[in-house]
């Protein structure tokens, strides 16, 4: 199952589950209004519901925007990681006279393969972070400049270290992001309480087919919205894991170059 398929199924499941929960609380609200409501209950519910829904909508909008920005940043970081790995591979491949070229290229290839594999495993990024990072560290240490280097080798090593430093920063950023979601538990508690309260207030209206239909649309879209926020706020794990295509293309290109040699 691909990343997109997993996300679609999660969104549909969330929409259906939230719809069932919403209808349940709507029926509870309708029962409460019928047995304990007064003439002005609908007016009070309308005033309270308007204010709660406004706060709920603003909060969801802000978190949605922040999560979308976080997902975009994660995709850019992945593209930058692939670009930097490609730069390192280019520098080593064209460093004629480099004594440990084969070793450095092998470490880089192992690092790229394990980085891609992290995206493909169910555990997600960081599942074998130390081993993957060791390959990167070995590559960087294998290209430390020395006084006896020829000018072209010295230049290649210096450029390698610059790109390696950036790659290490991206690696650390990715590992930290993989351990904790952008959106924390307090927001989900707020999300759940506000939604259930609004669903309860829907009970003041008559249970006509059109009213139930409108309510179900609200419940389903709320569930979908929650699923999207959850996915975007956690781009290194399912169901919102970013597409590792940049790393896949990089490895395919590297394999073709090795075969050509």
Steps between C-alpha positions, in 0.01 A plus 500: 500500500639839401521814708209663319278191539575485871410865544171466309393201708592680822303807395190299410518301824538819703206661320272202562607462865448869573161492325385212720622680812332823390165334434517329839554828684238670285245241610606551862453874457160452338392277790621758754319787324173306476499414869669799661487782244300823521365738238825694483731195492548521125597868523751434777644205308534718190693772684730255676548288189593803289777601740635150548494428127685827431777410745508144369526614139773756567707252701468228236587749226817614677612146579417388145715778354789426738483128420495568125807723532673230706427237234631727222817562701549125550468444124752775428740351755472162329573657162796685650626177657488325163676796334778500759553125471522543124756779548711279727486214252603732217795640696631155586444354153698782338779515759772333290783379719292459815642196677188390687250586227338156495451496876344848511270422207388179668422681826304766312303236310422317825388823664269587209354148492430496873351850487258380234427179692404704807218658299386160376481323838188501714697638796580813302800731489745454782422129543871423454631852533834422665608247236401732216676796660816291546527455124479876455759556772738251340461675165578840652801371693633334187521840329680701768755733331869447570809711430639264238193509273536616142306822417212323323466244779516770766226695322279190469545420870420855610184509288411154628524619860277801430227284351552236767442756775170603342397137462575429865279793601215371283547152641474628857196710414328199344574272795362754747188551288443125477479464878217745564203626302461873442148495647492387862233335715342823640381601152338161442327524837371845402399368157304209650325700772392780265376259235297288742353813659394635160353162409304502826365847415377371164243310705289816541392464138231263378624163374386557143685335209641833377625598845663162550658522154652842574622375836662194342680719247638709786605192698664329204695806387611560858637146514677545167647831618628339818659216302671746265637703791626183668669380181662832411626558854690170497669476157750230600243233593183355352252611380665831408850377421662711228567338164870395482513534120807733506703233679364226274600690186843573647567133574379392156733752337791386716437137404500589131828689537665207678382263226640736235840495669 
